[in-house]
Amino acid sequence: MIRLPADVVRALRRRAATADITLAEAARQLMQPTDVEHPLGLLEHVAWLHTRLVRRRDDLMSVFEEGDADSKAIGATIDTLATLLNEWPEDSGYDFAAHGMGQPQ
């Protein structure tokens, strides 16, 4: 078994936590980068992100605390996304894609 440098370990843990995958899968992804597409609408993307943050809260807080960052930001972000989802208007008829908001920048 080999010992990895601390920065590599941090990168693997960060990738695993943010991508909601195992450390082994994170290592594979970092070795072989791939293009990632998320064919979701804006509301679906917000819901997807909220679900992942809630599911990985403990891992994310650990990553933030190890990096001397404010781990309270995780809770605040989850709360903000929940509020956004709750306040999202019913079918407003606004076409986000037509106004360039559905396309990655």
C-alpha positions as CSV (number, residue, x, y, z in Angstrom):
1,M,0.0,0.0,0.0
2,I,1.3,3.5,-0.8
3,R,0.9,6.7,1.2
4,L,-0.5,9.5,-0.9
5,P,0.6,13.1,-0.4
6,A,-1.8,15.2,1.8
7,D,-2.9,17.4,-1.1
8,V,-3.8,14.4,-3.2
9,V,-5.8,13.0,-0.3
10,R,-7.6,16.3,0.1
11,A,-8.4,16.4,-3.6
12,L,-9.8,12.9,-3.5
13,R,-11.9,13.6,-0.4
14,R,-13.2,16.8,-1.9
15,R,-14.1,15.1,-5.2
16,A,-15.8,12.2,-3.4
17,A,-17.8,14.6,-1.2
18,T,-18.9,17.0,-3.9
19,A,-19.6,14.4,-6.5
20,D,-21.4,12.0,-4.1
21,I,-19.1,9.1,-5.0
22,T,-16.6,6.7,-3.3
23,L,-13.0,7.5,-2.9
24,A,-12.1,4.9,-5.5
25,E,-14.4,6.4,-8.0
26,A,-13.0,9.9,-7.3
27,A,-9.5,8.5,-7.9
28,R,-10.6,7.1,-11.3
29,Q,-12.3,10.3,-12.2
30,L,-9.2,12.4,-11.3
31,M,-7.0,10.0,-13.4
32,Q,-9.4,10.0,-16.4
33,P,-11.3,13.2,-16.7
34,T,-14.6,13.0,-18.5
35,D,-17.1,15.5,-19.8
36,V,-20.1,15.9,-17.5
37,E,-23.5,16.9,-18.8
38,H,-26.5,17.6,-16.6
39,P,-29.5,17.9,-18.9
40,L,-31.7,19.3,-16.2
41,G,-33.9,22.4,-16.1
42,L,-33.1,25.1,-13.6
43,L,-35.7,23.9,-11.0
44,E,-34.6,20.3,-11.4
45,H,-31.0,21.3,-11.0
46,V,-31.7,23.2,-7.8
47,A,-33.6,20.2,-6.4
48,W,-30.8,17.8,-7.5
49,L,-28.2,20.0,-5.8
50,H,-30.2,20.4,-2.6
51,T,-30.7,16.6,-2.3
52,R,-27.0,15.9,-2.8
53,L,-26.0,18.5,-0.3
54,V,-28.4,17.2,2.3
55,R,-27.2,13.6,1.7
56,R,-23.5,14.5,2.0
57,R,-23.8,17.2,4.7
58,D,-21.4,15.4,7.1
59,D,-18.8,14.7,4.5
60,L,-18.9,18.3,3.2
61,M,-18.7,19.7,6.8
62,S,-15.6,17.6,7.4
63,V,-14.0,18.8,4.2
64,F,-14.7,22.5,5.1
65,E,-13.4,22.0,8.7
66,E,-10.2,20.4,7.5
67,G,-9.7,23.3,5.1
68,D,-10.2,25.8,7.8
69,A,-13.4,27.1,6.1
70,D,-16.6,28.0,7.7
71,S,-18.7,24.8,7.8
72,K,-21.8,26.8,8.7
73,A,-21.9,27.8,5.0
74,I,-23.1,24.2,4.2
75,G,-26.2,24.6,6.4
76,A,-26.9,28.0,5.2
77,T,-26.7,26.9,1.5
78,I,-29.0,23.9,2.2
79,D,-31.5,26.2,3.9
80,T,-31.3,28.7,1.0
81,L,-31.9,26.1,-1.6
82,A,-34.8,24.7,0.4
83,T,-36.3,28.2,0.6
84,L,-35.8,28.6,-3.2
85,L,-37.6,25.3,-3.9
86,N,-40.5,26.2,-1.6
87,E,-40.9,29.7,-3.1
88,W,-40.5,28.6,-6.7
89,P,-43.5,29.9,-8.6
90,E,-45.8,27.4,-10.2
91,D,-45.6,27.2,-14.0
92,S,-44.8,30.8,-14.7
93,G,-44.5,30.4,-18.5
94,Y,-41.1,32.0,-18.4
95,D,-38.7,30.3,-20.9
96,F,-35.3,30.3,-19.2
97,A,-33.7,28.5,-22.1
98,A,-34.8,31.2,-24.5
99,H,-33.1,33.8,-22.4
100,G,-29.8,32.0,-22.1
101,M,-30.3,30.8,-18.6
102,G,-30.6,27.1,-19.5
103,Q,-27.2,27.0,-21.1
104,P,-23.9,26.6,-19.3
105,Q,-21.7,29.6,-19.4
